[in-house]
Amino acid sequence: MQEAVEPLLRLVLDPGDTFVTRRTAEGLLRRKDRVGLTMVASALAVANDNHADWIHTAIVDVFRISSDDLDEALRLCEEMSGDTDDRVTRGARRLHESLAEIDPVLRPS
């Protein structure tokens, strides 16, 4: 829902509580879809170093298990890097960089 975008971004970038940052980012990423990834990418585009670190922790927590989920997230980030919104484009690149560093536990046999 469009009306949820700004409140969710404010939660991801909560200036007073990085626990809120981490948990909100984690919840959005656990959707494992373009909507959740776009929200996190938008936040990453403007996040300060402290918030970016907590968002990165959420990224690793969500995508470190399954290579299938990680591969799909990487694919979606590549799509988002061509978005018309510069904030999404910049954030998708940062998100892709974080995802690319992950070595998942489960891989197809």
N, C-alpha and C positions, 0 to 999 in steps of 0.2 A: 504494500500500500504506500503510495507516494507520501501521504501525510506522516508516515513513520520514519522517513529518511532522516530528517533533521534531528529528531529526538534520539535516534539510534547513533548518529554521528556524534552528538554531544556526549552520549554515554561512552562511546569508544574513546573519545578524547577528554574524558572527565578530568578537569584540572586538579581536583582534590583527592582522588582516590584511584590509584592504578589497579586496584583489585577489580573495580568496576570496568576499567579498560580491558583487562585481560579476560574477564568472564563474558563481557558483551562481545568482544571479538571472537572468542571461542564459540559462543552460541551461534553467531552469524556464520562462522566457518563450518560448523557442524551441519549446516544445511547442505553443504557440498554442492551448491548450485551457483549459477551466475549472479543471482540477486545477493546472496551472502558475500560472495567474493568481491562483488562491485562495492558493497558497503565498506568492507575492510580496506579495499584498495583506495577508496576515496579518503578514508581516514589516514591511511599511510602516506598519502600524498602531502598532507599538511602536518603530520605528527612531529612533535619534537623528538629528540633522541630517546628520552626516557619512555615516552609512550610507544615509540617504534620498537623499543626493546621488549616491552610487555606484549605488544601485538605479535612480534616475532615468536615469543614464547608460546602464544596461543596457536600460531601457525604450526609450529613443530609438534605441539601436543596433539593437534587434530590430524595432521597428515604423516606422522612418522610410522604409522602401522601398515597401511595398505598401499602398495605401489599402484594399484588400479585407481584409488582415490587421488593419489598424488598426480598420476599422469593426467587424469581428467582435469584437475585443478590447474595444472600447467597449460593444458590445451585452452581452457577458458581464459586464462591470463593472456595468452597469445592473442586470442580474439579481442579481449578488452583493450589491449595495447593499441588497437586501431580505432578506439572509440572517439566520437566527436568531442566529448568532454575532456579537456586537457587534464583535469584533476584525476579522472578515472584512468587516463592513459599513463600519467606519471606514477600513480599508485599501483597500477597493474604491473608496471616494470619492476617496482620495488618488491611487490608480492611475488612475482616470478623469480626474482633473485633469491628471496628467502626460501621458496619452495625448492628451487634447484639445488640448494645446499643439503636437503634432507635425503638420508639414506634409509628408506623404509624397511621395516622388519619383515613383512610378508610380501613375497614376490610369487608370480605364477610359477608352477613347477615345470 
